[in-house]
């Protein structure tokens, strides 16, 4: 017969953005919103819930990651999923936040090597695709967007420039997980501009044919990506 622990079970700390995400989920259900319906503007929703805009934005990003809503530039926040239990949504958000550090660690290992190889193996066509991705993201950010698609295009172009089939396959394997970190990072205030600057530093090193500088620039970029509120709240 095993002895019982002298300590009470550890209480699971609920993060504030998780609570707010749960409130939003409940509000969606209570108001009968379906896929395609819009949520109220963020300022109004924050006032209704009695939270700051920053906390609300964090909760919306978490809901976007687990597929409940989509934050569209110029079109507000749109419901993308049907009815789900609020408890399951909050659990999915919590599980995602807990595994974020491992996702970013893996991304750093792969993309740092990819950038280094790209600096050695890139062709003129590769550089043109990298430049096109930078221009696409810059235009989106300048228009007030988050630059999510441009970010994806840039990293895809750098991966292609490495001319490593195996590394490309590994990146594809974790593509959905990287998309989650991309949404969280670019949802941080001022992050799209910072991410674009990081991309430009990577591109400059690749263009210069400097593998060490390219690896360093990519590592610095992924380190910045890892500084997201969902991880800080989880620690």
Secondary structure, DSSP 4 states (H G I P E B T S, - for coil): -PPPPSSPPPPPPPPHHHHHHHHHHHHHHHTT--TTPBPPPHHHHHHHHT--HHHHHHHHHHHHHTTSEEEETTTEEEE-S----HHHHHHHHHHHHHHHHHHHHHHHHHHHHHHHHHHHH--HHHHHHHHHHHHHHHHHHHTT---HHHHHHHHHHHHHHTT-HHHHHHHHHTHHHHHHHHHHHHTSTTHHHHHHHHHHHHHHHHHTT-HHHHHHHHHHHHHHHH--HHHHHH-
